[in-house]
Amino acid sequence: MEIFVENTHLPSGYGEDFTSSIDDDLLCLICLLPLREPVLTRCGHRFCRQCLEQHLARQESQHQVYNCPVDREKLERSQDVFPDKATERKILSFTIKCRNEGCEWTGELREKENHLLSCSFCVVPCANKECHATIKRHELEDHVMNTCEWSMVACDYCCVLHPKCLKQEHMDDCTKMPLECANGCGEKIVREKIETHNDSDCPLATISCPYVDMGCTTKMLRKEVQMHLQTAMRIHFENACRVFKEANSTLKEKVNELELKQAEIDLEKLTLRKQVQELKSANAVLEAKVIAQEKNVSELMNGKFVWKIIGFSIILKNAKSGSGKEIYSSPFVTGKQGYKFSICLRPDGDHSLRHTYVSVFLRVMKGNFDAILPWPFRCNVTFTLLNQKDGINVTESFSDHLIQRPNSDGYISTIGSTRFISHKNLMTSSYLVEDTMFLQVEVCPRI
């Protein structure tokens, strides 16, 4: 048998009011009460299950050998203790009386719990959650409905439910409760309309003169307003004339301010019109320059374009300082209706080669005849830095290069050399004479 240690104290047998005596062999040998959940030991003794469990638990806590509390016979917890179902059925069949005062019920012990669920004399808690009272079941309904301070009742004015014990608190806040006018006019008004009554209707409320905006500071009871209007008619008229004059003067000042503002706006409009005209003129000049540049687009001679670069030392200095990393040649085309290009030169080199090399690239530009030209196309490109004293030219060629049509930005950097010529070689040879150099590019489309 498995033993469970529970936080219970003897006795643990049945302490019911039996209608007949119980035989000694049906009593627990520890608590001496009728057996509850009886167990039988190997040595033939009967105990309540909890009584024996507590006995064995005490022995275990004291590191003692398990034994029977009657004859001290050694017991094995899992082998020598058995549930005694026959004895349990016999005890549960005995007749008992209900212990609740006033109840005359008798029945078998096994029916006790079912009886207590419906026993009219059983003490139960109040159904209202905040109430801590306990009442006999047959008195519960009357308690909940009539005497319980936490029973819910409806307000006579707003019909909102509230606990009976909180009635006064509710009445202090109830918006529908009628109250007498605080001014003593004798009228009763619900709480939520007291303010409206005082502001609009109460004849005994103190109010300002209707002409307070005109300067009348007199205060009076609402019922005295008509009399005041009749007796103070001249004063009201004089106040109205004064306020009118002040308003008229203020209005004139506002008109003058608006007229000045309008004059400023008109002047600003004229200035803006002049600026717009100047911008249009400047735009026309720019358009004329663009047209002139388009006319100046060079056409390749024998497939070659030569770019003369003047003042290279200043160009290189600007590139090193970061103010002019790239310079561009004027556009050139491969024919009257050919592809349009320009050369991009990076005097101080490209990215990691800065301060060491000159880099050169060919750019494809949007041309006037791109729509009728084949795209993409392949071409051979040769860059040549001309030696100006019959020396050796610097040449770098690219063969069979595929060129795509320019995107919406207007150009694509397609091909070039990041190590075209070193600064050292450029400065020590005859490529740079009188601060001028000549860069030639040869473009041969393969259509």
C-alpha positions as CSV (number, residue, x, y, z in Angstrom):
1,M,0.0,0.0,0.0
2,E,1.3,3.5,-0.9
3,I,1.4,5.8,2.2
4,F,0.6,9.5,1.9
5,V,1.5,12.0,4.5
6,E,-1.3,14.5,5.0
7,N,-1.5,17.6,7.2
8,T,-4.3,16.1,9.3
9,H,-4.7,15.3,13.0
10,L,-6.4,12.5,14.8
11,P,-9.1,11.5,15.0
12,S,-9.8,10.7,11.4
13,G,-12.6,8.1,11.7
14,Y,-16.4,8.9,11.4
15,G,-17.7,11.1,14.2
16,E,-21.3,10.8,13.0
17,D,-24.5,10.3,15.2
18,F,-25.2,6.7,14.4
19,T,-28.7,5.3,15.2
20,S,-27.3,2.0,16.4
21,S,-24.1,0.9,18.2
22,I,-21.0,0.0,16.2
23,D,-19.2,-3.3,16.8
24,D,-15.7,-3.0,18.2
25,D,-14.2,-4.8,15.2
26,L,-15.4,-1.9,13.0
27,L,-13.6,0.7,15.1
28,C,-10.2,2.1,14.3
29,L,-7.6,0.8,16.8
30,I,-5.9,4.3,16.7
31,C,-8.7,6.9,16.9
32,L,-11.3,4.5,18.3
33,L,-14.0,5.8,15.8
34,P,-15.9,4.0,13.1
35,L,-13.4,3.2,10.3
36,R,-13.0,5.8,7.5
37,E,-11.5,4.3,4.4
38,P,-10.5,1.2,6.4
39,V,-7.2,-0.7,5.7
40,L,-6.2,-4.1,6.9
41,T,-2.7,-5.1,7.9
42,R,-1.1,-8.5,7.3
43,C,-1.3,-9.2,11.0
44,G,-5.1,-8.7,10.9
45,H,-5.7,-5.3,12.5
46,R,-7.9,-2.6,11.0
47,F,-7.2,1.2,10.9
48,C,-8.5,4.3,9.2
49,R,-6.2,4.9,6.2
50,Q,-5.2,8.4,7.4
51,C,-4.6,7.2,11.0
52,L,-2.2,4.4,9.8
53,E,-0.5,6.8,7.3
54,Q,0.3,9.3,10.1
55,H,1.6,6.5,12.3
56,L,4.0,5.2,9.6
57,A,5.0,8.8,8.6
58,R,6.1,9.5,12.2
59,Q,8.1,6.3,12.2
60,E,9.7,7.3,8.9
61,S,10.6,10.7,10.2
62,Q,12.3,9.1,13.2
63,H,14.1,6.5,10.9
64,Q,12.3,3.6,12.6
65,V,11.2,0.3,11.0
66,Y,7.6,0.3,10.0
67,N,5.4,-1.8,12.4
68,C,1.9,-2.3,13.4
69,P,0.8,0.1,16.2
70,V,-1.0,-2.8,18.0
71,D,1.4,-5.8,18.1
72,R,4.5,-4.1,16.7
73,E,4.6,-6.7,13.9
74,K,7.0,-5.5,11.1
75,L,5.2,-4.2,8.1
76,E,6.2,-3.6,4.5
77,R,4.4,-0.5,3.2
78,S,3.8,-1.8,-0.3
79,Q,3.0,-5.4,0.6
80,D,1.5,-5.7,4.1
81,V,-1.3,-3.0,4.1
82,F,-4.5,-3.5,2.0
83,P,-7.8,-1.5,1.5
84,D,-10.6,-3.3,3.3
85,K,-13.5,-2.7,0.9
86,A,-15.9,-5.1,2.5
87,T,-15.7,-3.4,5.9
88,E,-16.0,0.0,4.2
89,R,-19.3,-1.0,2.4
90,K,-20.6,-2.3,5.8
91,I,-19.8,0.9,7.6
92,L,-21.3,3.1,4.8
93,S,-24.6,1.2,5.1
94,F,-25.1,2.2,8.8
95,T,-27.9,4.7,9.5
96,I,-27.0,8.2,10.8
97,K,-28.8,11.3,11.9
98,C,-28.2,14.7,10.3
99,R,-26.2,16.9,12.7
100,N,-27.8,20.1,11.5
101,E,-30.0,21.6,14.3
102,G,-33.7,21.1,13.5
103,C,-33.2,18.5,10.7
104,E,-34.9,15.2,11.3
105,W,-33.3,13.3,8.3
106,T,-31.9,9.8,8.8
107,G,-30.2,7.7,6.2
108,E,-27.2,5.6,5.3
109,L,-23.8,7.1,5.9
110,R,-23.0,6.9,2.2
111,E,-25.9,9.3,1.5
112,K,-24.7,12.0,3.9
113,E,-23.0,14.2,1.3
114,N,-25.9,14.2,-1.1
115,H,-28.2,15.1,1.8
116,L,-26.0,18.0,2.9
117,L,-26.3,19.4,-0.6
118,S,-30.0,19.9,-0.1
119,C,-30.4,20.0,3.7
120,S,-32.6,23.0,4.6
121,F,-30.9,23.3,8.0
122,C,-27.3,23.3,6.6
123,V,-25.4,26.6,7.2
124,V,-24.3,28.1,3.9
125,P,-22.7,31.5,2.9
126,C,-24.7,34.4,1.6
127,A,-25.0,34.4,-2.2
128,N,-24.0,38.1,-2.3
129,K,-20.3,38.2,-2.9
130,E,-19.5,41.0,-0.4
131,C,-21.6,39.6,2.4
132,H,-19.7,37.3,4.8
133,A,-22.8,36.1,6.8
134,T,-23.7,32.4,7.0
135,I,-27.4,31.3,7.2
136,K,-29.4,28.2,7.2
137,R,-30.3,27.2,3.7
138,H,-34.1,27.5,4.2
139,E,-33.5,31.1,5.5
140,L,-31.1,32.1,2.6
141,E,-33.7,33.4,0.2
142,D,-35.3,35.7,2.7
143,H,-31.8,36.9,3.8
144,V,-30.7,37.6,0.3
145,M,-33.9,39.4,-0.8
146,N,-34.8,41.3,2.4
147,T,-32.2,41.5,5.2
148,C,-28.8,41.3,3.5
149,E,-27.2,44.7,3.4
150,W,-25.4,43.8,0.2
151,S,-28.6,42.8,-1.7
152,M,-29.2,44.9,-4.9
153,V,-32.0,47.4,-4.9
154,A,-33.1,49.8,-7.7
155,C,-33.0,53.5,-7.2
156,D,-36.5,55.1,-7.0
157,Y,-35.3,57.9,-9.4
158,C,-32.9,56.5,-11.9
159,C,-33.7,52.7,-11.6
160,V,-29.9,51.9,-11.4
161,L,-29.2,48.9,-9.2
162,H,-26.9,49.4,-6.1
163,P,-26.2,47.5,-2.8
164,K,-28.7,48.4,-0.1
165,C,-25.9,49.4,2.3
166,L,-24.6,51.9,-0.3
167,K,-27.9,53.6,-0.8
168,Q,-26.9,56.9,0.7
169,E,-23.7,57.1,-1.4
170,H,-25.8,56.5,-4.5
171,M,-28.3,59.1,-3.5
172,D,-25.5,61.7,-3.0
173,D,-24.6,61.2,-6.7
174,C,-27.8,60.2,-8.4
175,T,-28.3,62.5,-11.4
176,K,-32.1,62.0,-11.4
177,M,-32.7,62.8,-7.7
178,P,-34.9,65.9,-7.4
179,L,-33.4,68.7,-5.3
180,E,-34.7,72.1,-4.1
181,C,-33.2,75.1,-5.8
182,A,-30.4,76.5,-3.8
183,N,-31.6,80.0,-4.5
184,G,-34.8,79.4,-2.6
185,C,-37.2,79.8,-5.6
186,G,-39.2,76.9,-4.3
187,E,-38.8,74.8,-7.5
188,K,-37.5,71.2,-7.4
189,I,-35.1,70.1,-10.2
190,V,-33.3,66.9,-10.8
191,R,-29.6,67.1,-9.9
192,E,-28.4,66.9,-13.6
193,K,-30.4,70.0,-14.5
194,I,-29.6,72.2,-11.5
195,E,-26.9,74.1,-13.4
196,T,-29.2,74.7,-16.4
197,H,-32.0,75.9,-14.1
198,N,-29.6,78.3,-12.4
199,D,-28.1,79.6,-15.7
200,S,-31.4,80.0,-17.6
201,D,-34.6,79.8,-15.5
202,C,-34.3,80.5,-11.8
203,P,-35.9,84.0,-11.1
204,L,-33.7,84.3,-7.9
205,A,-30.4,83.6,-9.6
206,T,-28.0,86.6,-9.6
207,I,-27.0,87.5,-13.2
208,S,-25.2,90.3,-15.1
209,C,-27.0,92.9,-17.1
210,P,-27.7,91.8,-20.7
211,Y,-25.6,94.9,-21.8
212,V,-22.5,93.8,-19.9
213,D,-20.6,93.8,-23.2
214,M,-21.5,97.5,-23.6
215,G,-19.9,98.3,-20.2
216,C,-22.9,97.9,-17.8
217,T,-21.5,96.2,-14.6
218,T,-24.8,96.0,-12.7
219,K,-25.7,92.6,-11.2
220,M,-29.3,91.7,-10.3
221,L,-31.8,88.9,-9.7
222,R,-33.2,87.5,-13.0
223,K,-36.7,88.6,-12.1
224,E,-35.4,92.2,-11.8
225,V,-33.9,92.4,-15.3
226,Q,-36.9,94.1,-17.0
227,M,-37.1,96.8,-14.3
228,H,-33.3,97.4,-14.7
229,L,-33.6,97.7,-18.5
230,Q,-36.3,100.4,-18.1
231,T,-34.5,102.4,-15.5
232,A,-31.0,102.2,-17.1
233,M,-32.0,102.8,-20.7
234,R,-30.1,106.1,-21.1
235,I,-26.9,104.6,-19.5
236,H,-27.2,101.6,-21.9
237,F,-27.6,104.0,-24.9
238,E,-24.6,106.1,-24.0
239,N,-22.5,102.9,-23.4
240,A,-23.6,101.5,-26.8
241,C,-22.6,104.8,-28.6
242,R,-19.2,104.7,-26.9
243,V,-18.6,101.1,-27.8
244,F,-19.7,101.8,-31.4
245,K,-17.2,104.6,-31.7
246,E,-14.4,102.5,-30.3
247,A,-15.3,99.7,-32.7
248,N,-15.4,102.1,-35.6
249,S,-12.0,103.4,-34.7
250,T,-10.5,99.9,-34.4
251,L,-12.1,98.9,-37.7
252,K,-10.5,101.9,-39.5
253,E,-7.1,100.9,-38.1
254,K,-7.6,97.3,-39.3
255,V,-8.6,98.7,-42.8
256,N,-5.4,100.8,-42.9
257,E,-3.3,97.8,-41.9
258,L,-5.0,95.7,-44.6
259,E,-4.4,98.3,-47.2
260,L,-0.7,98.5,-46.3
261,K,-0.5,94.7,-46.4
262,Q,-2.2,94.7,-49.9
263,A,0.3,97.3,-51.1
264,E,3.2,95.0,-49.9
265,I,1.6,92.1,-51.7
266,D,1.2,94.1,-54.9
267,L,4.8,95.1,-54.7
268,E,5.9,91.5,-54.1
269,K,3.8,90.4,-57.1
270,L,5.6,93.0,-59.3
271,T,9.0,91.8,-58.0
272,L,8.0,88.1,-58.6
273,R,6.9,89.0,-62.2
274,K,10.2,90.7,-62.8
275,Q,12.1,87.7,-61.5
276,V,10.0,85.3,-63.6
277,Q,10.8,87.4,-66.7
278,E,14.5,87.4,-65.8
279,L,14.4,83.6,-65.4
280,K,12.7,83.2,-68.7
281,S,15.4,85.3,-70.4
282,A,18.2,83.3,-68.6
283,N,16.5,80.1,-69.7
284,A,16.4,81.3,-73.3
285,V,20.1,82.1,-73.1
286,L,20.8,78.6,-71.7
287,E,18.7,77.0,-74.4
288,A,20.7,79.0,-77.1
289,K,23.9,77.8,-75.5
290,V,22.7,74.2,-75.5
291,I,21.8,74.5,-79.2
292,A,25.2,76.0,-79.9
293,Q,26.9,73.2,-78.0
294,E,24.9,70.6,-80.0
295,K,26.2,72.3,-83.2
296,N,29.7,72.2,-81.8
297,V,29.7,68.4,-81.3
298,S,32.8,67.2,-83.0
299,E,32.6,64.6,-85.7
300,L,35.4,62.0,-85.7
301,M,38.0,62.4,-88.4
302,N,39.1,59.0,-89.5
303,G,37.4,57.6,-86.4
304,K,39.7,59.7,-84.1
305,F,39.0,62.5,-81.6
306,V,41.8,64.6,-80.1
307,W,41.2,66.4,-76.8
308,K,43.5,69.3,-75.9
309,I,43.7,69.8,-72.1
310,I,45.2,73.2,-71.0
311,G,46.3,74.0,-67.4
312,F,46.7,70.5,-66.3
313,S,48.7,71.3,-63.1
314,I,45.7,73.3,-61.7
315,I,43.3,70.6,-62.8
316,L,45.5,68.0,-60.9
317,K,45.7,70.2,-57.8
318,N,41.9,70.6,-57.7
319,A,41.4,66.9,-58.1
320,K,43.8,66.1,-55.2
321,S,41.9,68.6,-53.0
322,G,38.6,66.9,-53.9
323,S,37.0,69.9,-55.6
324,G,37.3,68.5,-59.2
325,K,37.8,64.8,-59.3
326,E,36.7,64.5,-63.0
327,I,36.8,66.6,-66.1
328,Y,35.0,65.9,-69.4
329,S,35.8,66.5,-73.0
330,S,33.3,68.1,-75.4
331,P,31.0,65.6,-77.0
332,F,31.9,63.9,-80.3
333,V,30.0,61.6,-82.7
334,T,31.0,58.7,-84.9
335,G,29.2,60.3,-87.9
336,K,26.5,62.8,-88.8
337,Q,23.9,60.3,-87.6
338,G,26.2,58.2,-85.4
339,Y,26.8,57.4,-81.7
340,K,27.6,60.2,-79.3
341,F,30.6,60.0,-76.8
342,S,32.7,62.1,-74.5
343,I,35.9,61.4,-72.5
344,C,36.0,61.4,-68.7
345,L,39.5,62.1,-67.2
346,R,40.3,61.6,-63.5
347,P,43.6,63.4,-63.0
348,D,44.2,62.0,-59.6
349,G,43.3,58.5,-60.4
350,D,40.3,56.2,-59.6
351,H,39.5,55.2,-55.9
352,S,42.5,53.2,-54.5
353,L,44.9,54.5,-57.2
354,R,44.5,58.2,-56.1
355,H,47.7,60.3,-56.0
356,T,49.4,57.8,-58.3
357,Y,47.8,57.4,-61.7
358,V,45.7,59.3,-64.2
359,S,42.5,57.3,-65.1
360,V,40.6,57.7,-68.4
361,F,37.1,56.4,-69.5
362,L,34.9,56.6,-72.5
363,R,31.3,57.7,-71.8
364,V,28.3,56.9,-74.1
365,M,25.9,59.9,-74.2
366,K,22.3,60.2,-75.3
367,G,22.4,61.3,-79.0
368,N,19.8,62.7,-81.4
369,F,19.7,59.5,-83.5
370,D,19.8,56.8,-80.7
371,A,16.3,55.6,-81.7
372,I,17.3,54.5,-85.1
373,L,20.8,53.1,-84.2
374,P,21.3,49.4,-83.3
375,W,21.7,48.7,-79.6
376,P,23.8,47.2,-78.0
377,F,26.8,47.2,-80.4
378,R,30.4,46.1,-80.2
379,C,33.4,48.4,-80.8
380,N,37.1,48.7,-80.6
381,V,38.4,51.6,-78.4
382,T,42.0,53.0,-78.3
383,F,43.2,55.7,-75.9
384,T,46.5,57.5,-76.9
385,L,48.4,60.1,-74.9
386,L,50.4,61.9,-77.5
387,N,54.1,62.6,-76.9
388,Q,54.7,66.2,-78.1
389,K,58.5,65.7,-78.9
390,D,58.5,62.7,-81.3
391,G,58.8,60.3,-78.4
392,I,56.7,57.1,-77.6
393,N,53.0,57.6,-77.2
394,V,51.1,56.0,-74.3
395,T,48.4,53.7,-75.8
396,E,45.8,51.4,-74.4
397,S,43.3,49.5,-76.5
398,F,40.1,47.5,-75.8
399,S,38.7,45.1,-78.4
400,D,35.2,43.8,-79.1
401,H,33.7,45.8,-76.2
402,L,29.8,45.6,-75.8
403,I,28.2,49.0,-75.4
404,Q,24.6,49.4,-74.0
405,R,22.2,52.3,-74.8
406,P,22.4,55.2,-72.3
407,N,20.0,55.2,-69.4
408,S,17.7,58.0,-68.2
409,D,20.6,59.8,-66.5
410,G,21.9,60.5,-70.0
411,Y,25.2,58.6,-70.1
412,I,27.0,55.4,-69.2
413,S,30.7,55.1,-68.3
414,T,31.5,52.1,-70.4
415,I,35.2,51.4,-70.8
416,G,38.5,52.8,-69.7
417,S,41.8,52.4,-67.9
418,T,42.4,53.1,-64.2
419,R,46.2,53.0,-64.6
420,F,46.5,54.9,-67.9
421,I,49.7,56.7,-67.0
422,S,51.5,57.3,-63.7
423,H,52.0,60.8,-62.4
424,K,55.8,60.2,-62.4
425,N,55.9,59.2,-66.0
426,L,53.6,62.0,-67.0
427,M,55.7,64.7,-65.4
428,T,59.1,63.3,-66.5
429,S,58.3,62.7,-70.2
430,S,57.2,65.0,-73.0
431,Y,53.5,64.3,-72.7
432,L,52.9,67.6,-70.8
433,V,54.4,70.6,-72.5
434,E,53.6,74.2,-71.3
435,D,51.1,72.6,-68.9
436,T,49.1,71.2,-71.9
437,M,48.5,67.6,-73.0
438,F,46.8,66.0,-75.9
439,L,44.6,62.9,-75.4
440,Q,43.3,61.0,-78.5
441,V,40.6,58.4,-78.6
442,E,39.7,56.1,-81.5
443,V,36.3,54.5,-81.6
444,C,35.5,51.9,-84.3
445,P,31.9,50.6,-84.0
446,R,31.4,47.1,-85.3
447,I,27.8,47.1,-86.7
